[in-house]
Amino acid sequence: MRLPQSQKKKILKKHIYNITINIEEDIHDHWLKWMNEEHIPDMLATGKFSSAKICRVLVEEEMGGITYAVQYTTDSKETLDKYYREDAERLRAQSKPFEGKFVAFRTELQIISEYSSPPGPLSNTSTSLSASGEGEKPSYKP
């Protein structure tokens, strides 16, 4: 079944900076609070990312711990490279209190296309404002 063009939004430049991290259980709560209250807001405050998500990875690791994928969306590879040059070292240094208690790896993802579901009884919709202040059409967010 083909989706109507109105449900498909082509994105050719957006990137996701993804950090997959396994954190030891004994500091998990402190780390998660730090991520939500300090680190993610600091990352967004650089002005280089438009949004962030923190997702729990639903697998049990043999090594133990709890695994997350943290995803930051940026408008282009160039902006991501600018983050690496201007902000990465400083922001990564903030994780010093957790040193030796986590394992992380980073990947870059290019968004090729995005899809949204039409509003319906089972969809969760949200509306956001564009830079001009005009409302955008609701998009599906699972």
C-alpha positions in Angstrom: 0.0 0.0 0.0 1.4 3.4 -1.0 1.3 6.2 1.5 -0.2 9.5 0.3 2.5 12.2 -0.2 0.9 14.1 2.7 2.0 11.3 5.1 5.6 11.2 3.8 8.1 13.9 4.6 11.4 13.7 2.8 14.4 14.7 4.8 17.8 14.7 3.0 20.1 16.5 5.5 19.0 15.8 9.0 21.2 13.6 11.2 20.9 11.8 14.5 23.8 11.7 16.8 23.2 8.4 18.7 25.0 7.4 21.9 24.4 3.8 23.1 25.4 3.6 26.7 25.4 0.7 29.3 25.4 2.1 32.8 26.1 0.1 36.0 23.0 -0.4 38.1 24.5 1.0 41.3 24.7 4.5 39.8 21.8 4.2 37.3 19.3 6.4 39.1 21.9 9.2 39.7 23.1 9.0 36.1 19.5 9.1 34.7 18.7 12.1 36.8 21.8 13.9 35.6 21.0 13.1 32.0 17.5 14.4 32.2 18.2 17.5 34.3 21.7 18.5 33.2 23.3 16.8 30.3 20.5 16.7 27.7 19.5 20.3 28.5 23.2 21.3 28.1 23.4 19.5 24.8 20.3 21.3 23.5 21.6 24.6 24.8 24.5 24.4 22.3 21.9 25.3 19.7 23.2 22.5 17.4 20.4 20.0 18.2 16.7 20.5 17.7 15.5 17.6 19.8 16.7 14.8 22.0 15.3 11.4 23.1 16.5 8.9 25.7 15.3 5.4 25.1 15.8 2.3 27.2 17.2 -0.6 25.2 15.0 -3.6 26.0 17.6 -6.4 26.2 19.4 -8.0 29.1 23.1 -7.6 28.7 25.4 -10.4 29.7 27.7 -7.9 31.4 24.8 -6.5 33.4 23.8 -2.9 33.7 21.1 -1.0 32.0 21.4 0.1 28.4 20.1 3.3 26.8 20.1 4.9 23.3 20.3 8.7 23.6 19.5 10.5 20.3 20.1 14.1 19.4 18.6 15.4 16.1 20.6 18.0 14.1 19.9 19.7 10.8 23.0 18.6 9.0 26.4 16.7 9.1 28.0 20.2 9.1 26.2 21.2 12.3 27.2 17.9 13.9 30.8 18.5 12.9 30.6 21.9 14.5 29.4 20.3 17.7 32.4 18.0 17.7 34.8 21.0 17.2 33.1 23.4 19.7 31.3 21.5 22.4 32.0 17.8 22.5 35.1 17.8 24.7 33.5 20.1 27.3 30.2 18.2 27.4 31.8 14.7 27.5 34.0 15.9 30.4 30.9 16.4 32.5 30.4 12.6 32.7 33.6 12.4 34.9 31.6 11.4 38.0 30.5 8.3 36.2 33.9 7.3 34.8 34.5 3.6 34.9 30.8 2.9 35.5 29.6 2.9 31.9 30.5 1.8 28.4 29.4 3.9 25.4 29.7 4.0 21.7 28.6 6.7 19.3 27.0 6.4 15.8 25.9 9.0 13.3 22.6 8.3 11.5 21.3 10.2 8.4 17.6 10.5 8.2 16.5 9.5 4.7 12.8 9.9 5.2 10.2 10.3 8.0 6.6 9.1 8.0 3.6 10.2 10.2 0.3 8.5 10.8 -2.9 10.4 10.2 -4.7 11.4 13.4 -7.0 8.7 14.6 -8.3 7.0 17.7 -5.1 5.0 18.3 -2.6 7.7 17.4 -0.8 10.0 19.8 -0.5 13.4 18.1 1.3 16.5 19.1 1.6 19.9 17.5 4.8 21.9 17.5 5.5 25.5 16.5 7.8 26.3 13.6 10.5 29.0 13.8 8.0 31.5 12.5 5.5 30.6 15.3 3.0 29.0 13.0 1.6 25.6 14.0 2.7 22.6 12.1 0.5 19.6 11.3 0.3 17.0 14.0 2.7 14.1 13.6 2.6 10.6 15.0 4.8 10.0 18.0 4.7 6.4 19.4 
